[in-house]
C-alpha cells in the first residue's frame, strides 16, 4: 500500500542525508564550471601600484592652481611612459610625463590630465603641455587597492567558476584551484523493452533515452555521471546492479521498475538490500511513483521509466541533493510568476509540473506548455526551460492567469518555496 506524500516532504526527507563533499586541486585551465571548495582571497591589492585610467599627462596638481582658459600654463614634458613601464625619476612641479592607459604613476605626480584636455607645443626645442584648467589632487589616478584589497574575500566557496572567476583567479596567480570533487552518479536503466542507442529497432522495444538524458542533467548540475548498466526485468540482475553501484558511486539513480507491475522490482530490491525507504509515492504528476531509499548513508533515487517523469524527478529531488554535496547554496529550482499563454484545463488531483517555455515581453514573463502533457512524451523536453506548477486540487487554468513557474536553467534558489506545491491530497 503506497501513501502519497507532498513534494516538499519528499524533498526534506532526501535533504537530511547529503554527503559532505571532498575537495581536490585542478589547474586553472581545467577549472571552468567547477565549484570552489575554498573562499577565493585576494593575494595582493589590485592595482598594487597607482596607475592611470586614461592616456594623458602625469603632473603635480599644485602646478595648475592658476591655470584657466585665458591664461594657460605650460609644463615641460620629460618623456613618455607606456603600460608595463615605469618612470625612475621623481616628478617635480612644473614638469609632466606623458602617460598611457594602465601605466604606473611616476613618483611625485599627484594627478593625470586627459590628453583630450591638453595641447603639446614646442618652445626653444623643448616639448611642453598646455593646460587651461585647474587639476585636483588625485584626479584620474587609480589608487592602490581601489579594485580589490589583499586578503579580501572575492568569491565565496560553493560558487561555480565562470569566466569572470577565472579572470580573478589569473589576476591573483592561482595556477591551481581548490574545487569540490564531482559527486559520482551511477545510472541504472531497467526494462526488457530497452535497446541501446545504436541497436536496430525491434517491435515492442524502444531505445534507452533516459540514461543519456540523465547524464546531461547530472553534468548540468555539476556531477560526474557513470553510465553503469542497462538491466532487463530480472530481480537478481537488478539487485546485483544496484548493490554494485552503491559501492562505487556517491549517488545511485534507477530509472524504471518503480511502479506496481509484475516486473517492477525496485521496491523489492530496496527490501533485500536492507535499505531504509524514504518514500515510494509523491503527490505529483508526472512521476508519482518516484521513490527514494537510504543505504550506507547514500541515497538511491528510483525515478520513473517515462522520460518526462524521469526528467522532472531528477530536477526536483536529485539536483538539490547533488548540489548540496558540492557545497552550493542555490540548490533548488527558482520560483517566478508568469502569465499563462494557453489554456490548461486538465484537472490536477496532485501537484502537476508542466514542461513549458518562457518568453519575456520587456515587462512580464509569459509561459506556454510545450508538447503534449504526458509522462512518456520526450519531445516536450526539447524546448522546455521551466515547469508550470499547478497545485493539487485545482481544475485547470485559463489563458491570462498568473501561474507559478520553476526555472530550470536559472542558477537556482537557496530554499524550496513550499507555497508553490500545496498539494491537496485525496481523502
NORFENWO-V246292 format. One record per pair of residues at least 24 apart in sequence whose C-alpha atoms are under 8 Angstrom apart, sorted by the first residue. I is the first residue (numbers start at 1). GAP is how many residues later the second one is. D is the distance in Angstrom with one decimal. If there is no record, write none. Layout:
i: (I	I)
gap: (GAP	GAP)
d: (D	D)
//
This chain:
i: (2	2	3	3	4	4	4	4	4	4	5	5	5	5	5	6	6	6	6	6	6	6	7	7	7	7	7	8	8	8	10	10	10	10	11	11	13	14	14	14	14	14	15	15	17	17	17	18	18	18	18	18	19	19	19	20	20	20	21	21	21	21	21	21	22	22	23	23	23	23	24	24	24	24	25	25	25	25	26	26	26	26	27	27	27	28	28	28	28	28	28	28	31	31	31	31	32	32	32	32	32	33	33	33	33	34	34	34	34	34	35	35	35	35	35	35	35	35	35	35	36	36	36	36	36	36	36	36	36	36	37	37	37	37	37	37	38	38	38	38	38	39	39	39	39	39	40	40	40	40	40	40	41	41	41	41	41	41	42	42	42	42	42	42	42	42	43	43	43	44	44	44	44	45	45	45	45	45	45	45	46	46	46	46	46	46	46	47	47	47	47	47	47	47	48	48	49	49	49	49	50	50	50	50	50	50	51	51	51	51	51	51	51	51	52	52	52	52	52	52	52	52	52	52	52	53	53	53	53	53	54	54	54	54	54	55	55	55	55	55	55	56	56	56	56	56	56	56	56	56	57	57	57	57	57	57	57	57	58	58	58	58	58	58	58	58	58	58	58	59	59	59	59	59	59	59	59	59	59	59	60	60	60	60	60	60	60	60	60	60	60	61	61	61	61	61	61	61	62	62	62	62	63	63	64	64	64	64	65	65	66	67	67	67	67	68	68	68	68	69	69	70	71	72	72	72	72	73	73	73	74	74	74	74	75	75	75	76	76	76	76	77	77	77	77	78	96	105	110	110	110	110	111	111	111	111	111	111	111	112	112	112	112	113	113	114	157	157	158	158	158	158	159	180	180	181	182	182	182	182	183	183	183	183	183	183	183	183	183	184	184	184	184	184	184	184	185	185	185	185	185	185	185	185	185	185	186	186	186	186	186	186	186	186	186	186	187	187	187	187	187	187	187	187	187	187	187	188	188	188	188	188	188	188	188	188	188	188	189	189	189	189	189	189	189	190	190	190	190	190	190	190	190	190	190	191	191	191	191	191	191	192	192	192	193	194	194	209	210	210	210	210	211	213	214	214	217	218	221	221	221	222	222	222	223	233	233	233	233	234	234	235	235	238	238	238	239	239	239	242	243	246	246	246	250	251	251	251	251	252	252	252	253	253	253	253	254	254	254	254	255	255	255	255	255	256	256	256	256	256	257	257	258	258	258	258	258	258	258	259	259	266	283	283	283	283	283	284	284	284	284	284	284	285	285	285	285	285	286	286	286	286	286	287	287	287	306	306	306	307	307	307	307	308	308	308	308	308	308	308	309	309	312	315	329	329	330	330	330	330	330	331	331	331	331	332	332	332	332	332	333	333	333	333	333	333	333	333	334	334	334	334	334	334	334	335	335	335	335	335	335	336	336	336	336	337	337	337	337	337	338	338	338	338	338	338	338	338	339	339	339	339	339	339	339	339	339	340	340	340	340	340	340	340	340	340	341	341	341	341	341	342	342	342	342	342	343	343	343	343	344	344	344	344	345	345	345	345	346	346	346	347	347	347	347	348	348	348	348	348	348	348	349	349	349	349	349	349	350	350	350	350	350	350	351	351	351	351	351	351	351	351	352	352	352	352	352	353	353	353	353	354	354	354	354	355	355	355	355	355	355	355	356	356	356	356	356	356	356	357	357	357	357	357	358	358	385	389	389	390	391	391	391	391	391	392	392	392	392	392	393	393	393)
gap: (278	279	277	278	276	277	278	279	284	421	274	276	277	278	420	276	277	278	415	416	417	419	275	276	277	414	416	408	410	413	268	269	272	307	305	306	265	264	278	285	303	307	305	306	280	281	282	280	303	304	306	307	278	279	306	305	306	307	159	160	162	304	305	306	158	159	155	156	157	158	154	155	156	157	151	152	153	154	150	151	152	153	148	149	150	138	141	142	146	147	148	149	130	135	146	148	128	129	130	131	134	127	128	129	189	126	127	145	146	188	122	123	124	125	126	144	145	187	291	293	120	121	122	123	124	125	141	142	143	144	120	121	141	142	143	290	118	119	120	140	141	114	115	116	117	118	113	114	115	116	117	129	109	110	111	112	113	114	106	107	108	109	110	111	112	130	107	108	129	105	106	107	128	99	100	101	102	103	104	105	98	99	100	101	102	103	104	95	96	97	98	99	100	101	96	97	55	56	94	95	54	55	91	92	93	94	50	51	52	53	54	90	91	92	47	48	49	50	51	52	53	60	88	89	90	48	49	87	88	89	46	47	48	60	86	43	44	45	46	59	60	42	43	44	45	56	57	58	59	60	39	40	41	42	55	56	57	58	38	39	40	41	47	48	51	52	53	54	55	32	34	35	36	37	38	50	51	52	53	54	31	32	33	34	35	36	48	49	50	51	77	48	49	50	73	74	75	76	31	73	74	75	30	31	67	69	70	71	69	70	68	64	65	66	67	63	64	65	66	63	64	62	61	58	59	60	61	57	58	59	54	55	56	57	53	54	55	50	51	52	53	49	50	51	52	49	33	36	27	28	29	31	24	25	26	27	28	29	30	26	27	28	29	26	27	26	170	171	168	169	170	171	169	146	147	145	40	41	42	144	39	40	41	66	67	68	139	142	143	39	40	41	42	65	66	67	33	38	39	40	41	64	65	66	67	68	39	40	41	42	59	63	64	65	66	67	24	27	38	39	40	41	42	65	66	67	68	39	40	41	42	43	53	54	64	65	66	67	40	41	42	65	66	67	116	40	41	42	43	48	64	65	66	67	115	39	40	41	42	65	66	39	40	41	39	36	38	98	45	95	97	100	44	98	97	100	97	101	98	101	102	100	101	104	99	24	30	31	32	29	31	30	34	27	28	31	30	33	34	27	30	49	52	54	48	47	48	49	50	47	48	49	47	48	49	50	46	47	48	49	47	48	49	50	55	46	47	48	49	50	47	48	31	32	33	44	45	46	47	30	45	36	67	68	109	140	142	66	67	68	69	108	139	24	65	66	67	68	26	66	67	88	89	25	26	88	69	70	71	68	69	70	71	66	67	68	69	70	72	73	66	67	41	93	84	85	81	82	83	84	85	81	82	83	84	80	81	82	83	84	73	74	75	77	78	79	80	83	72	73	74	76	77	78	79	69	70	71	72	78	82	68	69	70	71	28	65	66	67	68	26	27	28	29	64	65	66	67	25	26	27	28	60	61	62	63	64	26	27	28	58	59	60	61	62	63	25	26	27	58	59	26	27	56	57	58	53	54	55	56	52	53	54	55	50	51	52	53	49	50	51	46	47	48	49	42	43	44	45	46	47	48	43	44	45	75	76	77	41	42	43	73	74	75	38	39	40	41	42	70	71	72	36	37	38	39	40	34	35	36	37	33	34	35	36	25	26	29	30	31	32	33	24	27	28	29	30	31	32	26	27	28	29	30	27	28	24	31	32	31	29	30	31	32	33	29	30	31	32	33	30	31	32)
d: (6.6	6.1	7.7	6.2	7.5	4.6	4.6	5.2	7.8	7.7	7.7	6.5	4.9	5.6	8.0	5.9	5.3	7.7	7.7	7.8	6.1	7.9	6.1	6.4	6.9	6.8	7.7	7.6	6.3	7.3	7.6	6.7	7.1	7.9	7.5	5.9	6.4	7.4	7.5	7.4	7.4	7.1	7.8	6.1	6.8	7.4	7.4	7.9	5.9	7.7	6.4	5.8	7.6	7.5	5.7	5.6	7.9	7.9	6.5	6.7	7.4	5.0	5.8	7.2	5.8	5.5	6.4	5.4	4.3	5.2	5.6	5.5	6.1	6.0	6.1	5.3	4.6	6.0	5.4	5.4	6.7	7.1	5.9	4.3	6.1	7.2	7.5	7.7	7.0	5.5	5.4	6.2	6.8	7.7	7.1	7.8	8.0	5.3	6.0	7.2	7.1	5.5	4.9	6.0	7.7	5.6	5.5	6.3	7.2	7.2	7.4	5.5	5.4	4.4	6.0	5.3	5.6	8.0	6.8	7.9	7.5	4.8	5.2	5.6	6.4	6.9	7.7	6.2	4.5	6.2	5.2	6.2	5.4	4.4	5.0	7.7	7.1	4.6	7.7	6.3	7.3	6.4	7.5	5.9	4.5	4.5	5.9	5.6	5.0	6.3	7.1	7.9	7.5	5.3	5.5	4.7	5.7	7.4	7.0	6.4	4.9	4.9	5.4	6.7	6.7	6.3	5.3	6.0	5.8	6.5	4.4	7.3	7.0	6.4	4.5	8.0	7.8	5.7	4.3	4.7	6.4	4.7	6.5	5.4	4.9	6.2	7.8	7.7	7.2	5.2	5.4	6.8	6.6	7.4	5.2	6.3	6.5	7.9	7.3	5.3	5.7	5.5	6.7	5.7	5.0	5.4	7.9	5.6	5.4	4.3	5.1	6.0	5.3	7.0	7.4	7.1	5.4	5.2	5.7	6.6	6.4	7.0	6.5	5.3	6.1	5.2	5.8	6.5	6.7	6.5	6.5	4.4	7.3	6.4	7.5	7.9	5.8	4.4	4.9	6.1	5.9	5.9	5.4	6.5	7.9	6.3	5.4	4.2	4.1	7.7	6.1	5.5	4.4	5.4	5.3	5.4	6.6	6.7	5.6	5.2	6.3	6.3	6.9	7.3	5.9	7.5	5.9	4.5	6.8	7.5	7.6	7.7	6.5	4.9	6.9	5.0	6.3	5.6	6.0	7.6	7.5	7.0	5.5	7.2	7.4	7.7	6.9	4.9	5.1	6.3	7.9	7.6	5.7	5.7	7.7	5.4	5.7	5.4	7.4	7.7	7.8	7.6	5.8	5.7	7.6	6.9	5.0	6.0	5.3	7.3	6.9	6.7	5.2	5.0	5.5	7.8	4.5	4.7	6.9	4.7	6.7	7.6	7.0	6.4	5.4	4.4	7.3	5.8	5.4	6.7	5.8	5.5	4.7	6.4	5.3	5.3	6.8	7.3	6.0	4.4	6.5	7.9	5.5	5.2	6.5	7.8	7.6	7.8	5.4	5.6	7.7	7.9	7.3	6.9	5.6	5.0	4.9	6.2	6.1	7.9	6.1	5.3	6.5	7.5	7.0	8.0	7.5	7.8	6.7	5.0	4.3	6.8	6.6	5.9	7.8	7.5	6.4	4.8	5.5	7.2	7.8	5.0	5.8	7.8	5.9	7.4	6.9	7.1	7.5	6.1	4.7	5.9	6.7	5.2	5.2	6.4	7.6	6.9	6.0	4.8	5.7	5.6	6.0	4.7	5.7	7.1	6.2	4.7	6.0	5.5	6.1	5.8	7.9	6.3	4.8	6.0	6.5	7.8	7.3	6.2	5.1	5.3	7.0	6.3	5.0	5.9	7.7	7.2	5.8	5.3	5.9	7.2	7.4	7.5	7.7	6.2	4.7	6.4	6.7	4.9	6.3	5.8	5.0	6.5	8.0	6.0	4.9	5.8	6.4	7.4	7.2	6.1	5.4	6.3	7.9	7.8	6.4	4.9	5.1	6.7	7.2	7.2	4.3	5.2	7.8	7.9	7.9	7.4	7.3	7.4	5.9	7.3	8.0	7.6	7.3	7.7	7.7	7.6	6.1	7.1	6.6	7.6	7.1	7.8	6.9	7.8	5.8	7.5	7.6	7.5	7.7	5.9	7.4	7.5	7.7	7.4	5.4	8.0	7.8	8.0	7.3	7.9	7.5	8.0	6.5	6.3	6.0	6.3	7.9	6.8	4.8	6.2	5.9	4.8	6.0	7.0	7.6	6.3	4.9	6.0	6.0	4.7	5.4	5.0	7.0	7.4	6.3	4.9	3.6	7.4	7.4	7.0	6.2	6.9	7.1	6.3	7.0	6.4	8.0	5.8	7.8	7.3	5.0	6.3	7.9	6.6	6.9	4.8	4.6	5.6	7.5	7.9	7.9	7.6	6.3	6.2	4.6	6.2	7.3	6.7	6.8	7.7	5.6	7.3	6.4	7.5	5.5	4.6	7.6	6.5	5.5	6.6	5.9	7.5	4.9	6.0	6.1	6.3	7.7	7.0	5.2	7.4	7.5	7.7	7.4	5.2	6.6	4.8	4.2	4.1	7.5	5.8	5.9	5.8	7.6	5.3	5.1	6.2	6.3	6.0	5.7	5.9	6.2	7.4	7.9	4.9	6.0	7.6	5.4	5.5	7.7	6.9	7.7	4.7	4.9	6.8	5.7	4.7	6.5	7.9	7.3	5.9	5.3	6.4	7.3	7.1	6.4	5.6	4.6	5.7	6.9	4.7	4.9	5.9	5.5	5.6	6.6	6.9	7.7	6.4	4.6	6.0	7.7	5.7	5.6	4.5	6.3	6.1	5.2	6.1	7.3	5.1	5.2	5.6	6.1	6.5	6.5	5.8	5.2	5.1	6.1	5.9	7.4	6.9	4.7	7.7	8.0	6.1	4.4	4.6	5.6	5.2	6.1	7.6	6.6	3.9	5.5	6.8	6.3	5.0	8.0	7.5	6.0	4.1	5.2	7.2	7.0	5.2	5.6	5.4	6.0	7.0	5.0	5.0	7.1	7.4	7.4	7.1	6.9	4.0	6.6	5.9	6.9	6.8	6.9	5.7	4.5	4.1	7.8	6.2	7.4	5.4	7.8	5.8	5.1	6.5	7.0	5.4	5.6	5.0	6.6	5.1	4.9	6.6	7.8	6.4	6.8	5.6	7.7	6.3	4.8	6.6	7.9	7.5	4.9	6.4	5.4	5.6	6.4	6.4	5.0	5.3	5.9	8.0	6.9	7.0	6.2	6.8	7.2	7.7	7.0	5.6	5.8	5.7	7.7	7.6	6.8	4.4	5.1	7.2	7.1	5.5	7.7)
//
